[in-house]
């Protein structure tokens, strides 16, 4: 039994805070829970080595093709940032309308638009100390030191009217990934009535202390 209505869990936060890694680990850990769909953004960035090793699992697209699709209304949301264009496919609207929980990496500036375009939205705001962010951005190697400092100086407040849950990503990955997956399940269990099978899977995951990949997550294969 799925949720009575769909939901968008918008994962937001500063560059380098670890959103993509958390999302990818949660997607693997919750792959058998049919309530969840982990969305991939369309990005006008060529595929890079970290796309397959912990970075964002996005769909690369030529900028001209992206713009043509945007004009036809193919995206529920789209935005420009740091010289790139990002899109959330319109098809996700019907997924949420059908009662599933979509987890997507979003811009903090698009939350109000997301709630209007896709439906009920909860923002999970991933945070980390500035020193940790700087270290992660340097390790990523996409930008020089000046560009990184500009990113770190950027302050974006979340809009009023959007429910917000803060998640601090300042612990080792195995711990953070397990806690993040637990948080997603807690939110869904709090929002919706779940079947006994889903509840059993949630309890198993809540009791786990290691990598979420070591846990058989709830639900049926999806």
Buried (B, 14 or more C-beta within 10 A) or exposed (E): EBBEBBBBBBBBBBBBBBBBBBBBBBBBBBBBBBBBBBBBBBBBBEEBEBBEEBBBBBEEBEEEEBEEBBEEEBBBBBBEEEEEBBBBBBEBBEBBEEBBBBBBBBBBBBBBBBBEBBBBBBBBBBBBEEEBBBEBBBEBEBBEEEEBEEBBEEEEEBBEEBBBEEBEBEEEBBBBBBBBBBBBBBBBBEBBEBBEEBBEBBEEBBEBEEBBBEBEBBBEEE
